[in-house]
């Protein structure tokens, strides 16, 4: 689903909150940030595999607990220096 579709279905981010729309935005930023760093040579292939493994949890949390997914994104951003 796109962010526009999510909003049409009633998903809204409250100030300071983290719903599925906000989580999706943060997840895209995390993934593109990692990819840019990988492309720039900051990470090895093994580190990319570890990032993929670490990110799997986000898929499970995305719809069940977006706030927990946002918290996990923050953890991953710190872990990988993004």
MDTraj code that builds the backbone (N, CA, C; nanometers):
import mdtraj as md
import numpy as np

residues = "UNK UNK UNK UNK UNK UNK UNK UNK UNK UNK UNK UNK UNK UNK UNK UNK UNK UNK UNK UNK UNK UNK UNK UNK UNK UNK UNK UNK UNK UNK UNK UNK UNK UNK UNK UNK UNK UNK UNK UNK UNK UNK UNK UNK UNK UNK UNK UNK UNK UNK UNK UNK UNK UNK UNK UNK UNK UNK UNK UNK UNK UNK UNK UNK UNK UNK UNK UNK UNK UNK UNK UNK UNK UNK UNK UNK UNK UNK UNK UNK UNK UNK".split()
xyz = np.array([
    [0.0833, -0.1187, 0.0000],
    [0.0000, 0.0000, 0.0000],
    [0.0876, 0.1249, 0.0000],
    [0.0413, 0.2244, -0.0707],
    [0.1123, 0.3518, -0.0680],
    [0.0683, 0.4312, 0.0538],
    [0.1433, 0.5347, 0.0879],
    [0.1069, 0.6208, 0.2003],
    [-0.0274, 0.6871, 0.1739],
    [-0.0522, 0.7283, 0.0513],
    [-0.1808, 0.7899, 0.0159],
    [-0.2950, 0.6916, 0.0417],
    [-0.2766, 0.5660, 0.0024],
    [-0.3800, 0.4655, 0.0253],
    [-0.4023, 0.4418, 0.1745],
    [-0.2940, 0.4376, 0.2503],
    [-0.3069, 0.4194, 0.3950],
    [-0.3870, 0.5334, 0.4570],
    [-0.3583, 0.6552, 0.4151],
    [-0.4312, 0.7699, 0.4697],
    [-0.5778, 0.7656, 0.4308],
    [-0.6080, 0.7226, 0.3090],
    [-0.7476, 0.7107, 0.2655],
    [-0.8220, 0.6086, 0.3504],
    [-0.7482, 0.5094, 0.3995],
    [-0.8094, 0.4071, 0.4845],
    [-0.8133, 0.4477, 0.6310],
    [-0.7776, 0.5715, 0.6600],
    [-0.7915, 0.6226, 0.7956],
    [-0.6657, 0.6278, 0.8785],
    [-0.5540, 0.5897, 0.8250],
    [-0.4291, 0.5945, 0.9014],
    [-0.3810, 0.7389, 0.9093],
    [-0.3606, 0.7878, 1.0280],
    [-0.3109, 0.9236, 1.0503],
    [-0.2059, 0.9215, 1.1598],
    [-0.1061, 1.0039, 1.1440],
    [-0.0026, 1.0147, 1.2467],
    [-0.0385, 1.1266, 1.3422],
    [-0.0445, 1.0949, 1.4691],
    [-0.0670, 1.1963, 1.5711],
    [0.0664, 1.2623, 1.6025],
    [0.0597, 1.3851, 1.6487],
    [0.1830, 1.4564, 1.6839],
    [0.2645, 1.3722, 1.7817],
    [0.3887, 1.3472, 1.7460],
    [0.4762, 1.2690, 1.8324],
    [0.4503, 1.1199, 1.8288],
    [0.3530, 1.0775, 1.7491],
    [0.3187, 0.9363, 1.7441],
    [0.3855, 0.8660, 1.6287],
    [0.3625, 0.7383, 1.6215],
    [0.4196, 0.6607, 1.5127],
    [0.3193, 0.5538, 1.4723],
    [0.2408, 0.5848, 1.3696],
    [0.1475, 0.4869, 1.3166],
    [0.2116, 0.4173, 1.1978],
    [0.1342, 0.3403, 1.1251],
    [0.1897, 0.2638, 1.0140],
    [0.2446, 0.3538, 0.9034],
    [0.1838, 0.4698, 0.8832],
    [0.2315, 0.5630, 0.7804],
    [0.3691, 0.6179, 0.8191],
    [0.3816, 0.6635, 0.9413],
    [0.5101, 0.7168, 0.9882],
    [0.6157, 0.6074, 0.9888],
    [0.5771, 0.4869, 1.0316],
    [0.6705, 0.3757, 1.0331],
    [0.7195, 0.3465, 0.8917],
    [0.6294, 0.3508, 0.7941],
    [0.6684, 0.3247, 0.6552],
    [0.7684, 0.4290, 0.6058],
    [0.7449, 0.5550, 0.6390],
    [0.8376, 0.6616, 0.5999],
    [0.9761, 0.6380, 0.6599],
    [0.9770, 0.6049, 0.7895],
    [1.1050, 0.5823, 0.8573],
    [1.1765, 0.4592, 0.8037],
    [1.0990, 0.3571, 0.7690],
    [1.1576, 0.2349, 0.7161],
    [1.2223, 0.2596, 0.5797],
    [1.1552, 0.3372, 0.4956],
    [1.2123, 0.3714, 0.3652],
    [1.3407, 0.4521, 0.3834],
    [1.3379, 0.5470, 0.4756],
    [1.4574, 0.6284, 0.5014],
    [1.5726, 0.5417, 0.5527],
    [1.5422, 0.4473, 0.6393],
    [1.6438, 0.3555, 0.6908],
    [1.7036, 0.2732, 0.5771],
    [1.6182, 0.2138, 0.4958],
    [1.6656, 0.1273, 0.3873],
    [1.7457, 0.2044, 0.2832],
    [1.6977, 0.3217, 0.2447],
    [1.7711, 0.3999, 0.1444],
    [1.9014, 0.4542, 0.2016],
    [1.9001, 0.4880, 0.3292],
    [2.0232, 0.5334, 0.3944],
    [2.1273, 0.4233, 0.4004],
    [2.0825, 0.3029, 0.4340],
    [2.1763, 0.1909, 0.4371],
    [2.2296, 0.1626, 0.2978],
    [2.1414, 0.1610, 0.1986],
    [2.1841, 0.1319, 0.0620],
    [2.2850, 0.2343, 0.0121],
    [2.2620, 0.3604, 0.0426],
    [2.3569, 0.4656, 0.0018],
    [2.4922, 0.4448, 0.0680],
    [2.4914, 0.4094, 0.1967],
    [2.6169, 0.3846, 0.2681],
    [2.6870, 0.2609, 0.2121],
    [2.6098, 0.1588, 0.1802],
    [2.6673, 0.0367, 0.1219],
    [2.7291, 0.0680, -0.0142],
    [2.6557, 0.1424, -0.0961],
    [2.7062, 0.1798, -0.2292],
    [2.8336, 0.2634, -0.2201],
    [2.8458, 0.3408, -0.1128],
    [2.9642, 0.4252, -0.0933],
    [3.0817, 0.3472, -0.0339],
    [3.0597, 0.2179, -0.0061],
    [3.1676, 0.1345, 0.0457],
    [3.1812, 0.1352, 0.1970],
    [3.0837, 0.1906, 0.2661],
    [3.0912, 0.1968, 0.4121],
    [3.0702, 0.0597, 0.4763],
    [2.9926, -0.0264, 0.4093],
    [2.9611, -0.1578, 0.4652],
    [3.0045, -0.2691, 0.3710],
    [3.0405, -0.3830, 0.4298],
    [3.0748, -0.5024, 0.3528],
    [2.9474, -0.5790, 0.3185],
    [2.9626, -0.6764, 0.2310],
    [2.8500, -0.7621, 0.1955],
    [2.7968, -0.8351, 0.3188],
    [2.8865, -0.8816, 0.4052],
    [2.8428, -0.9500, 0.5274],
    [2.7610, -0.8572, 0.6163],
    [2.8016, -0.7313, 0.6220],
    [2.7272, -0.6334, 0.7028],
    [2.5896, -0.6085, 0.6406],
    [2.5813, -0.6117, 0.5074],
    [2.4525, -0.5952, 0.4404],
    [2.3612, -0.7139, 0.4718],
    [2.4163, -0.8316, 0.4720],
    [2.3366, -0.9503, 0.5069],
    [2.2870, -0.9402, 0.6504],
    [2.3720, -0.8924, 0.7410],
    [2.3314, -0.8773, 0.8802],
    [2.2209, -0.7724, 0.8926],
    [2.2334, -0.6634, 0.8189],
    [2.1298, -0.5599, 0.8196],
    [1.9961, -0.6176, 0.7727],
    [1.9986, -0.6966, 0.6681],
    [1.8755, -0.7593, 0.6184],
    [1.8139, -0.8496, 0.7248],
    [1.8980, -0.9258, 0.7906],
    [1.8495, -1.0148, 0.8972],
    [1.7930, -0.9328, 1.0136],
    [1.8640, -0.8272, 1.0528],
    [1.8178, -0.7419, 1.1628],
    [1.6867, -0.6718, 1.1282],
    [1.6659, -0.6436, 1.0008],
    [1.5468, -0.5707, 0.9565],
    [1.4221, -0.6580, 0.9457],
    [1.4382, -0.7885, 0.9472],
    [1.3241, -0.8792, 0.9333],
    [1.2168, -0.8537, 1.0381],
    [1.2579, -0.8191, 1.1566],
    [1.1645, -0.7948, 1.2664],
    [1.0676, -0.6813, 1.2323],
    [1.1138, -0.5856, 1.1527],
    [1.0292, -0.4727, 1.1164],
    [0.9041, -0.5174, 1.0416],
    [0.9179, -0.6158, 0.9543],
    [0.8037, -0.6646, 0.8776],
    [0.6967, -0.7238, 0.9680],
    [0.7384, -0.7920, 1.0709],
    [0.6428, -0.8519, 1.1632],
    [0.5728, -0.7459, 1.2478],
    [0.6462, -0.6429, 1.2856],
    [0.5906, -0.5391, 1.3720],
    [0.5101, -0.4332, 1.2961],
    [0.5323, -0.4211, 1.1673],
    [0.4757, -0.3111, 1.0884],
    [0.3256, -0.2938, 1.1090],
    [0.2509, -0.3991, 1.0988],
    [0.1059, -0.3862, 1.1126],
    [0.0564, -0.4165, 1.2534],
    [0.1279, -0.4983, 1.3272],
    [0.0813, -0.5343, 1.4606],
    [0.1145, -0.4286, 1.5658],
    [0.2291, -0.3626, 1.5504],
    [0.2714, -0.2644, 1.6499],
    [0.3654, -0.1615, 1.5863],
    [0.3086, -0.0662, 1.5107],
    [0.3925, 0.0323, 1.4414],
    [0.4856, 0.1102, 1.5339],
    [0.4423, 0.1393, 1.6553],
    [0.5269, 0.2127, 1.7507],
    [0.6512, 0.1312, 1.7836],
    [0.6336, 0.0016, 1.8067],
    [0.7482, -0.0853, 1.8342],
    [0.8387, -0.0932, 1.7116],
    [0.7793, -0.0933, 1.5920],
    [0.8594, -0.0938, 1.4689],
    [0.9415, 0.0337, 1.4589],
    [0.8815, 0.1475, 1.4925],
    [0.9553, 0.2742, 1.4901],
    [1.0707, 0.2715, 1.5900],
    [1.0449, 0.2159, 1.7064],
    [1.1517, 0.2037, 1.8064],
    [1.2647, 0.1150, 1.7538],
    [1.2301, 0.0070, 1.6864],
    [1.3306, -0.0835, 1.6302],
    [1.4093, -0.0142, 1.5193],
    [1.3423, 0.0681, 1.4408],
    [1.4112, 0.1450, 1.3364],
    [1.5152, 0.2364, 1.4000],
    [1.4784, 0.3006, 1.5102],
    [1.5735, 0.3873, 1.5812],
    [1.6948, 0.3081, 1.6300],
    [1.6706, 0.1867, 1.6780],
    [1.7797, 0.1003, 1.7242],
    [1.8718, 0.0661, 1.6072],
    [1.8131, 0.0305, 1.4938],
    [1.8928, -0.0047, 1.3774],
    [1.9693, 0.1150, 1.3225],
    [1.9078, 0.2312, 1.3227],
    [1.9772, 0.3518, 1.2772],
    [2.1017, 0.3768, 1.3615],
    [2.0877, 0.3608, 1.4922],
    [2.2022, 0.3801, 1.5821],
    [2.3067, 0.2710, 1.5618],
    [2.2634, 0.1471, 1.5508],
    [2.3551, 0.0344, 1.5349],
    [2.4414, 0.0489, 1.4075],
    [2.3804, 0.0989, 1.3022],
    [2.4507, 0.1090, 1.1736],
    [2.4987, 0.2512, 1.1428],
    [2.4828, 0.3407, 1.2376],
    [2.5317, 0.4770, 1.2184],
    [2.4614, 0.5528, 1.1074],
    [2.3327, 0.5322, 1.0986],
    [2.2554, 0.5972, 0.9933],
    [2.1762, 0.7086, 1.0566],
])
top = md.Topology()
chain = top.add_chain()
for i, resn in enumerate(residues, 1):
    res = top.add_residue(resn, chain, resSeq=i)
    for name in ("N", "CA", "C"):
        top.add_atom(name, md.element.get_by_symbol(name[0]), res)
traj = md.Trajectory(xyz[None], top)
